[in-house]
Amino acid sequence: MENNCILCSCQTKQGIKILESFICTKCVDLVSKAEVENPNYKDILFKMKKIWAEDDKGQAAKN
């Protein structure tokens, strides 16, 4: 089963799951090598925050 990457929206089987979110191997590599000086750093952080926002929504629905 293919998953949608929360960062780039690609569909693939290869990557990791964090909580209920999926990150493809390309984005895992991008995130792991990201430096603060990178012009895309803030975008990466913003997209990574989606993981915890989605988890908070899921937790609220369970309560």
PDB file with SEQRES, HELIX, SHEET and CRYST1 records, atoms N, CA, C and O in Angstrom:
SEQRES   1 A   63  MET GLU ASN ASN CYS ILE LEU CYS SER CYS GLN THR LYS          
SEQRES   2 A   63  GLN GLY ILE LYS ILE LEU GLU SER PHE ILE CYS THR LYS          
SEQRES   3 A   63  CYS VAL ASP LEU VAL SER LYS ALA GLU VAL GLU ASN PRO          
SEQRES   4 A   63  ASN TYR LYS ASP ILE LEU PHE LYS MET LYS LYS ILE TRP          
SEQRES   5 A   63  ALA GLU ASP ASP LYS GLY GLN ALA ALA LYS ASN                  
HELIX    1 AA1 THR A   25  LYS A   33  1                                   9    
HELIX    2 AA2 TYR A   41  LYS A   62  1                                  22    
SHEET    1 AA1 2 GLY A  15  ILE A  18  0                                        
SHEET    2 AA1 2 SER A  21  CYS A  24 -1                                        
CRYST1    1.000    1.000    1.000  90.00  90.00  90.00 P 1           1          
ATOM      1  N   MET A   1       0.833  -1.180   0.000  1.00  0.00           N  
ATOM      2  CA  MET A   1       0.000   0.000   0.000  1.00  0.00           C  
ATOM      3  C   MET A   1       0.882   1.250   0.000  1.00  0.00           C  
ATOM      4  O   MET A   1       1.807   1.366   0.805  1.00  0.00           O  
ATOM      5  N   GLU A   2       0.594   2.164  -0.891  1.00  0.00           N  
ATOM      6  CA  GLU A   2       1.368   3.396  -0.964  1.00  0.00           C  
ATOM      7  C   GLU A   2       0.817   4.425   0.014  1.00  0.00           C  
ATOM      8  O   GLU A   2      -0.374   4.448   0.322  1.00  0.00           O  
ATOM      9  N   ASN A   3       1.711   5.265   0.488  1.00  0.00           N  
ATOM     10  CA  ASN A   3       1.356   6.312   1.439  1.00  0.00           C  
ATOM     11  C   ASN A   3       1.628   7.673   0.824  1.00  0.00           C  
ATOM     12  O   ASN A   3       2.461   7.798  -0.074  1.00  0.00           O  
ATOM     13  N   ASN A   4       0.929   8.691   1.302  1.00  0.00           N  
ATOM     14  CA  ASN A   4       1.178  10.070   0.873  1.00  0.00           C  
ATOM     15  C   ASN A   4       2.116  10.734   1.868  1.00  0.00           C  
ATOM     16  O   ASN A   4       1.847  10.754   3.070  1.00  0.00           O  
ATOM     17  N   CYS A   5       3.211  11.274   1.363  1.00  0.00           N  
ATOM     18  CA  CYS A   5       4.180  11.973   2.201  1.00  0.00           C  
ATOM     19  C   CYS A   5       3.566  13.285   2.698  1.00  0.00           C  
ATOM     20  O   CYS A   5       3.017  14.055   1.910  1.00  0.00           O  
ATOM     21  N   ILE A   6       3.661  13.531   3.992  1.00  0.00           N  
ATOM     22  CA  ILE A   6       3.096  14.744   4.571  1.00  0.00           C  
ATOM     23  C   ILE A   6       3.887  15.989   4.147  1.00  0.00           C  
ATOM     24  O   ILE A   6       3.374  17.105   4.232  1.00  0.00           O  
ATOM     25  N   LEU A   7       5.124  15.802   3.693  1.00  0.00           N  
ATOM     26  CA  LEU A   7       5.947  16.947   3.304  1.00  0.00           C  
ATOM     27  C   LEU A   7       5.849  17.284   1.821  1.00  0.00           C  
ATOM     28  O   LEU A   7       5.663  18.447   1.465  1.00  0.00           O  
ATOM     29  N   CYS A   8       5.973  16.287   0.953  1.00  0.00           N  
ATOM     30  CA  CYS A   8       5.988  16.577  -0.491  1.00  0.00           C  
ATOM     31  C   CYS A   8       4.760  16.040  -1.229  1.00  0.00           C  
ATOM     32  O   CYS A   8       4.594  16.302  -2.421  1.00  0.00           O  
ATOM     33  N   SER A   9       3.915  15.307  -0.550  1.00  0.00           N  
ATOM     34  CA  SER A   9       2.667  14.745  -1.095  1.00  0.00           C  
ATOM     35  C   SER A   9       2.865  13.631  -2.116  1.00  0.00           C  
ATOM     36  O   SER A   9       1.900  13.202  -2.748  1.00  0.00           O  
ATOM     37  N   CYS A  10       4.093  13.155  -2.289  1.00  0.00           N  
ATOM     38  CA  CYS A  10       4.295  12.051  -3.229  1.00  0.00           C  
ATOM     39  C   CYS A  10       3.698  10.774  -2.649  1.00  0.00           C  
ATOM     40  O   CYS A  10       3.511  10.655  -1.438  1.00  0.00           O  
ATOM     41  N   GLN A  11       3.404   9.828  -3.525  1.00  0.00           N  
ATOM     42  CA  GLN A  11       2.884   8.530  -3.105  1.00  0.00           C  
ATOM     43  C   GLN A  11       3.975   7.491  -3.285  1.00  0.00           C  
ATOM     44  O   GLN A  11       4.512   7.321  -4.380  1.00  0.00           O  
ATOM     45  N   THR A  12       4.296   6.800  -2.207  1.00  0.00           N  
ATOM     46  CA  THR A  12       5.329   5.775  -2.251  1.00  0.00           C  
ATOM     47  C   THR A  12       5.158   4.820  -1.077  1.00  0.00           C  
ATOM     48  O   THR A  12       4.449   5.112  -0.113  1.00  0.00           O  
ATOM     49  N   LYS A  13       5.815   3.688  -1.179  1.00  0.00           N  
ATOM     50  CA  LYS A  13       5.818   2.712  -0.093  1.00  0.00           C  
ATOM     51  C   LYS A  13       7.029   2.910   0.813  1.00  0.00           C  
ATOM     52  O   LYS A  13       7.057   2.420   1.942  1.00  0.00           O  
ATOM     53  N   GLN A  14       8.032   3.633   0.307  1.00  0.00           N  
ATOM     54  CA  GLN A  14       9.303   3.736   1.016  1.00  0.00           C  
ATOM     55  C   GLN A  14       9.381   5.016   1.835  1.00  0.00           C  
ATOM     56  O   GLN A  14       9.303   6.123   1.302  1.00  0.00           O  
ATOM     57  N   GLY A  15       9.535   4.838   3.139  1.00  0.00           N  
ATOM     58  CA  GLY A  15       9.626   5.972   4.036  1.00  0.00           C  
ATOM     59  C   GLY A  15       9.382   5.524   5.461  1.00  0.00           C  
ATOM     60  O   GLY A  15       9.480   4.341   5.785  1.00  0.00           O  
ATOM     61  N   ILE A  16       9.063   6.489   6.306  1.00  0.00           N  
ATOM     62  CA  ILE A  16       8.826   6.185   7.713  1.00  0.00           C  
ATOM     63  C   ILE A  16       7.499   6.779   8.169  1.00  0.00           C  
ATOM     64  O   ILE A  16       6.994   7.745   7.597  1.00  0.00           O  
ATOM     65  N   LYS A  17       6.960   6.175   9.207  1.00  0.00           N  
ATOM     66  CA  LYS A  17       5.755   6.721   9.844  1.00  0.00           C  
ATOM     67  C   LYS A  17       6.164   7.324  11.175  1.00  0.00           C  
ATOM     68  O   LYS A  17       6.892   6.712  11.957  1.00  0.00           O  
ATOM     69  N   ILE A  18       5.681   8.537  11.417  1.00  0.00           N  
ATOM     70  CA  ILE A  18       5.840   9.188  12.711  1.00  0.00           C  
ATOM     71  C   ILE A  18       4.429   9.482  13.186  1.00  0.00           C  
ATOM     72  O   ILE A  18       3.675  10.206  12.537  1.00  0.00           O  
ATOM     73  N   LEU A  19       4.088   8.910  14.327  1.00  0.00           N  
ATOM     74  CA  LEU A  19       2.712   8.947  14.812  1.00  0.00           C  
ATOM     75  C   LEU A  19       1.831   8.383  13.704  1.00  0.00           C  
ATOM     76  O   LEU A  19       2.008   7.220  13.341  1.00  0.00           O  
ATOM     77  N   GLU A  20       0.912   9.129  13.158  1.00  0.00           N  
ATOM     78  CA  GLU A  20       0.058   8.631  12.078  1.00  0.00           C  
ATOM     79  C   GLU A  20       0.446   9.213  10.723  1.00  0.00           C  
ATOM     80  O   GLU A  20      -0.255   8.993   9.736  1.00  0.00           O  
ATOM     81  N   SER A  21       1.555   9.954  10.662  1.00  0.00           N  
ATOM     82  CA  SER A  21       1.967  10.627   9.428  1.00  0.00           C  
ATOM     83  C   SER A  21       3.100   9.873   8.750  1.00  0.00           C  
ATOM     84  O   SER A  21       3.903   9.215   9.412  1.00  0.00           O  
ATOM     85  N   PHE A  22       3.158   9.971   7.431  1.00  0.00           N  
ATOM     86  CA  PHE A  22       4.165   9.291   6.626  1.00  0.00           C  
ATOM     87  C   PHE A  22       5.110  10.313   6.005  1.00  0.00           C  
ATOM     88  O   PHE A  22       4.673  11.359   5.525  1.00  0.00           O  
ATOM     89  N   ILE A  23       6.416  10.006   6.016  1.00  0.00           N  
ATOM     90  CA  ILE A  23       7.426  10.836   5.358  1.00  0.00           C  
ATOM     91  C   ILE A  23       8.232   9.926   4.437  1.00  0.00           C  
ATOM     92  O   ILE A  23       8.779   8.916   4.880  1.00  0.00           O  
ATOM     93  N   CYS A  24       8.304  10.285   3.156  1.00  0.00           N  
ATOM     94  CA  CYS A  24       9.036   9.466   2.180  1.00  0.00           C  
ATOM     95  C   CYS A  24      10.542   9.542   2.453  1.00  0.00           C  
ATOM     96  O   CYS A  24      11.011  10.448   3.143  1.00  0.00           O  
ATOM     97  N   THR A  25      11.286   8.591   1.908  1.00  0.00           N  
ATOM     98  CA  THR A  25      12.726   8.534   2.151  1.00  0.00           C  
ATOM     99  C   THR A  25      13.442   9.783   1.640  1.00  0.00           C  
ATOM    100  O   THR A  25      14.417  10.225   2.249  1.00  0.00           O  
ATOM    101  N   LYS A  26      12.976  10.352   0.537  1.00  0.00           N  
ATOM    102  CA  LYS A  26      13.584  11.579   0.008  1.00  0.00           C  
ATOM    103  C   LYS A  26      13.466  12.712   1.024  1.00  0.00           C  
ATOM    104  O   LYS A  26      14.428  13.442   1.262  1.00  0.00           O  
ATOM    105  N   CYS A  27      12.291  12.854   1.618  1.00  0.00           N  
ATOM    106  CA  CYS A  27      12.069  13.924   2.595  1.00  0.00           C  
ATOM    107  C   CYS A  27      12.771  13.636   3.918  1.00  0.00           C  
ATOM    108  O   CYS A  27      13.233  14.564   4.582  1.00  0.00           O  
ATOM    109  N   VAL A  28      12.858  12.371   4.311  1.00  0.00           N  
ATOM    110  CA  VAL A  28      13.611  12.018   5.516  1.00  0.00           C  
ATOM    111  C   VAL A  28      15.052  12.481   5.347  1.00  0.00           C  
ATOM    112  O   VAL A  28      15.638  13.052   6.267  1.00  0.00           O  
ATOM    113  N   ASP A  29      15.618  12.236   4.177  1.00  0.00           N  
ATOM    114  CA  ASP A  29      16.986  12.660   3.891  1.00  0.00           C  
ATOM    115  C   ASP A  29      17.093  14.184   3.926  1.00  0.00           C  
ATOM    116  O   ASP A  29      18.040  14.732   4.491  1.00  0.00           O  
ATOM    117  N   LEU A  30      16.125  14.862   3.322  1.00  0.00           N  
ATOM    118  CA  LEU A  30      16.104  16.326   3.302  1.00  0.00           C  
ATOM    119  C   LEU A  30      16.041  16.892   4.721  1.00  0.00           C  
ATOM    120  O   LEU A  30      16.788  17.811   5.058  1.00  0.00           O  
ATOM    121  N   VAL A  31      15.162  16.351   5.539  1.00  0.00           N  
ATOM    122  CA  VAL A  31      14.995  16.831   6.916  1.00  0.00           C  
ATOM    123  C   VAL A  31      16.254  16.557   7.737  1.00  0.00           C  
ATOM    124  O   VAL A  31      16.696  17.410   8.507  1.00  0.00           O  
ATOM    125  N   SER A  32      16.820  15.381   7.572  1.00  0.00           N  
ATOM    126  CA  SER A  32      17.991  15.023   8.380  1.00  0.00           C  
ATOM    127  C   SER A  32      19.217  15.856   8.035  1.00  0.00           C  
ATOM    128  O   SER A  32      20.124  15.988   8.856  1.00  0.00           O  
ATOM    129  N   LYS A  33      19.257  16.420   6.830  1.00  0.00           N  
ATOM    130  CA  LYS A  33      20.396  17.238   6.411  1.00  0.00           C  
ATOM    131  C   LYS A  33      20.103  18.737   6.442  1.00  0.00           C  
ATOM    132  O   LYS A  33      20.963  19.546   6.096  1.00  0.00           O  
ATOM    133  N   ALA A  34      18.898  19.105   6.852  1.00  0.00           N  
ATOM    134  CA  ALA A  34      18.497  20.517   6.838  1.00  0.00           C  
ATOM    135  C   ALA A  34      19.348  21.327   7.814  1.00  0.00           C  
ATOM    136  O   ALA A  34      19.612  20.908   8.941  1.00  0.00           O  
ATOM    137  N   GLU A  35      19.761  22.484   7.349  1.00  0.00           N  
ATOM    138  CA  GLU A  35      20.524  23.408   8.182  1.00  0.00           C  
ATOM    139  C   GLU A  35      19.734  24.698   8.326  1.00  0.00           C  
ATOM    140  O   GLU A  35      18.966  25.068   7.437  1.00  0.00           O  
ATOM    141  N   VAL A  36      19.924  25.375   9.439  1.00  0.00           N  
ATOM    142  CA  VAL A  36      19.178  26.596   9.723  1.00  0.00           C  
ATOM    143  C   VAL A  36      19.378  27.631   8.617  1.00  0.00           C  
ATOM    144  O   VAL A  36      18.470  28.413   8.335  1.00  0.00           O  
ATOM    145  N   GLU A  37      20.530  27.646   8.001  1.00  0.00           N  
ATOM    146  CA  GLU A  37      20.830  28.613   6.948  1.00  0.00           C  
ATOM    147  C   GLU A  37      20.094  28.319   5.639  1.00  0.00           C  
ATOM    148  O   GLU A  37      20.011  29.182   4.764  1.00  0.00           O  
ATOM    149  N   ASN A  38      19.570  27.118   5.508  1.00  0.00           N  
ATOM    150  CA  ASN A  38      18.854  26.716   4.301  1.00  0.00           C  
ATOM    151  C   ASN A  38      17.616  27.597   4.133  1.00  0.00           C  
ATOM    152  O   ASN A  38      16.825  27.730   5.067  1.00  0.00           O  
ATOM    153  N   PRO A  39      17.437  28.204   2.948  1.00  0.00           N  
ATOM    154  CA  PRO A  39      16.266  29.062   2.735  1.00  0.00           C  
ATOM    155  C   PRO A  39      14.932  28.329   2.909  1.00  0.00           C  
ATOM    156  O   PRO A  39      13.912  28.967   3.170  1.00  0.00           O  
ATOM    157  N   ASN A  40      14.926  27.022   2.770  1.00  0.00           N  
ATOM    158  CA  ASN A  40      13.696  26.231   2.915  1.00  0.00           C  
ATOM    159  C   ASN A  40      13.492  25.703   4.332  1.00  0.00           C  
ATOM    160  O   ASN A  40      12.528  24.983   4.590  1.00  0.00           O  
ATOM    161  N   TYR A  41      14.384  26.053   5.248  1.00  0.00           N  
ATOM    162  CA  TYR A  41      14.334  25.511   6.609  1.00  0.00           C  
ATOM    163  C   TYR A  41      12.994  25.792   7.293  1.00  0.00           C  
ATOM    164  O   TYR A  41      12.415  24.896   7.907  1.00  0.00           O  
ATOM    165  N   LYS A  42      12.504  27.016   7.194  1.00  0.00           N  
ATOM    166  CA  LYS A  42      11.235  27.367   7.838  1.00  0.00           C  
ATOM    167  C   LYS A  42      10.073  26.586   7.232  1.00  0.00           C  
ATOM    168  O   LYS A  42       9.147  26.197   7.944  1.00  0.00           O  
ATOM    169  N   ASP A  43      10.118  26.356   5.921  1.00  0.00           N  
ATOM    170  CA  ASP A  43       9.074  25.554   5.276  1.00  0.00           C  
ATOM    171  C   ASP A  43       9.093  24.116   5.800  1.00  0.00           C  
ATOM    172  O   ASP A  43       8.047  23.517   6.051  1.00  0.00           O  
ATOM    173  N   ILE A  44      10.295  23.581   5.958  1.00  0.00           N  
ATOM    174  CA  ILE A  44      10.436  22.218   6.476  1.00  0.00           C  
ATOM    175  C   ILE A  44       9.846  22.134   7.883  1.00  0.00           C  
ATOM    176  O   ILE A  44       9.090  21.212   8.188  1.00  0.00           O  
ATOM    177  N   LEU A  45      10.194  23.101   8.739  1.00  0.00           N  
ATOM    178  CA  LEU A  45       9.660  23.113  10.105  1.00  0.00           C  
ATOM    179  C   LEU A  45       8.141  23.212  10.110  1.00  0.00           C  
ATOM    180  O   LEU A  45       7.466  22.501  10.855  1.00  0.00           O  
ATOM    181  N   PHE A  46       7.610  24.093   9.279  1.00  0.00           N  
ATOM    182  CA  PHE A  46       6.162  24.275   9.203  1.00  0.00           C  
ATOM    183  C   PHE A  46       5.470  22.969   8.826  1.00  0.00           C  
ATOM    184  O   PHE A  46       4.458  22.599   9.421  1.00  0.00           O  
ATOM    185  N   LYS A  47       6.021  22.281   7.839  1.00  0.00           N  
ATOM    186  CA  LYS A  47       5.423  21.019   7.400  1.00  0.00           C  
ATOM    187  C   LYS A  47       5.575  19.923   8.454  1.00  0.00           C  
ATOM    188  O   LYS A  47       4.678  19.098   8.627  1.00  0.00           O  
ATOM    189  N   MET A  48       6.708  19.913   9.158  1.00  0.00           N  
ATOM    190  CA  MET A  48       6.904  18.915  10.214  1.00  0.00           C  
ATOM    191  C   MET A  48       5.916  19.127  11.358  1.00  0.00           C  
ATOM    192  O   MET A  48       5.498  18.166  12.005  1.00  0.00           O  
ATOM    193  N   LYS A  49       5.544  20.377  11.608  1.00  0.00           N  
ATOM    194  CA  LYS A  49       4.578  20.664  12.675  1.00  0.00           C  
ATOM    195  C   LYS A  49       3.220  20.028  12.384  1.00  0.00           C  
ATOM    196  O   LYS A  49       2.436  19.782  13.301  1.00  0.00           O  
ATOM    197  N   LYS A  50       2.943  19.763  11.105  1.00  0.00           N  
ATOM    198  CA  LYS A  50       1.688  19.106  10.731  1.00  0.00           C  
ATOM    199  C   LYS A  50       1.548  17.745  11.410  1.00  0.00           C  
ATOM    200  O   LYS A  50       0.443  17.314  11.738  1.00  0.00           O  
ATOM    201  N   ILE A  51       2.673  17.080  11.614  1.00  0.00           N  
ATOM    202  CA  ILE A  51       2.651  15.750  12.227  1.00  0.00           C  
ATOM    203  C   ILE A  51       2.008  15.823  13.603  1.00  0.00           C  
ATOM    204  O   ILE A  51       1.127  15.028  13.931  1.00  0.00           O  
ATOM    205  N   TRP A  52       2.451  16.774  14.398  1.00  0.00           N  
ATOM    206  CA  TRP A  52       1.920  16.893  15.753  1.00  0.00           C  
ATOM    207  C   TRP A  52       0.527  17.505  15.749  1.00  0.00           C  
ATOM    208  O   TRP A  52      -0.288  17.178  16.612  1.00  0.00           O  
ATOM    209  N   ALA A  53       0.240  18.379  14.805  1.00  0.00           N  
ATOM    210  CA  ALA A  53      -1.105  18.956  14.701  1.00  0.00           C  
ATOM    211  C   ALA A  53      -2.112  17.857  14.369  1.00  0.00           C  
ATOM    212  O   ALA A  53      -3.199  17.809  14.945  1.00  0.00           O  
ATOM    213  N   GLU A  54      -1.745  16.976  13.441  1.00  0.00           N  
ATOM    214  CA  GLU A  54      -2.628  15.864  13.081  1.00  0.00           C  
ATOM    215  C   GLU A  54      -2.818  14.923  14.267  1.00  0.00           C  
ATOM    216  O   GLU A  54      -3.918  14.414  14.485  1.00  0.00           O  
ATOM    217  N   ASP A  55      -1.755  14.691  15.033  1.00  0.00           N  
ATOM    218  CA  ASP A  55      -1.863  13.819  16.199  1.00  0.00           C  
ATOM    219  C   ASP A  55      -2.765  14.448  17.254  1.00  0.00           C  
ATOM    220  O   ASP A  55      -3.558  13.752  17.889  1.00  0.00           O  
ATOM    221  N   ASP A  56      -2.649  15.758  17.445  1.00  0.00           N  
ATOM    222  CA  ASP A  56      -3.514  16.447  18.404  1.00  0.00           C  
ATOM    223  C   ASP A  56      -4.981  16.316  18.011  1.00  0.00           C  
ATOM    224  O   ASP A  56      -5.841  16.131  18.872  1.00  0.00           O  
ATOM    225  N   LYS A  57      -5.269  16.411  16.715  1.00  0.00           N  
ATOM    226  CA  LYS A  57      -6.647  16.249  16.236  1.00  0.00           C  
ATOM    227  C   LYS A  57      -7.149  14.839  16.535  1.00  0.00           C  
ATOM    228  O   LYS A  57      -8.280  14.651  16.981  1.00  0.00           O  
ATOM    229  N   GLY A  58      -6.296  13.863  16.286  1.00  0.00           N  
ATOM    230  CA  GLY A  58      -6.664  12.473  16.536  1.00  0.00           C  
ATOM    231  C   GLY A  58      -6.896  12.206  18.012  1.00  0.00           C  
ATOM    232  O   GLY A  58      -7.826  11.486  18.376  1.00  0.00           O  
ATOM    233  N   GLN A  59      -6.062  12.778  18.860  1.00  0.00           N  
ATOM    234  CA  GLN A  59      -6.220  12.608  20.303  1.00  0.00           C  
ATOM    235  C   GLN A  59      -7.507  13.265  20.790  1.00  0.00           C  
ATOM    236  O   GLN A  59      -8.203  12.716  21.644  1.00  0.00           O  
ATOM    237  N   ALA A  60      -7.824  14.443  20.247  1.00  0.00           N  
ATOM    238  CA  ALA A  60      -9.043  15.149  20.645  1.00  0.00           C  
ATOM    239  C   ALA A  60     -10.286  14.354  20.243  1.00  0.00           C  
ATOM    240  O   ALA A  60     -11.274  14.321  20.977  1.00  0.00           O  
ATOM    241  N   ALA A  61     -10.230  13.716  19.078  1.00  0.00           N  
ATOM    242  CA  ALA A  61     -11.372  12.935  18.600  1.00  0.00           C  
ATOM    243  C   ALA A  61     -11.603  11.703  19.480  1.00  0.00           C  
ATOM    244  O   ALA A  61     -12.736  11.247  19.637  1.00  0.00           O  
ATOM    245  N   LYS A  62     -10.520  11.172  20.050  1.00  0.00           N  
ATOM    246  CA  LYS A  62     -10.639   9.993  20.903  1.00  0.00           C  
ATOM    247  C   LYS A  62     -11.259  10.330  22.252  1.00  0.00           C  
ATOM    248  O   LYS A  62     -11.875   9.478  22.893  1.00  0.00           O  
ATOM    249  N   ASN A  63     -11.090  11.579  22.677  1.00  0.00           N  
ATOM    250  CA  ASN A  63     -11.589  11.980  24.016  1.00  0.00           C  
ATOM    251  C   ASN A  63     -13.021  12.367  23.995  1.00  0.00           C  
ATOM    252  O   ASN A  63     -13.579  12.724  25.032  1.00  0.00           O  
TER     253      ASN A  63                                                      
END                                                                             
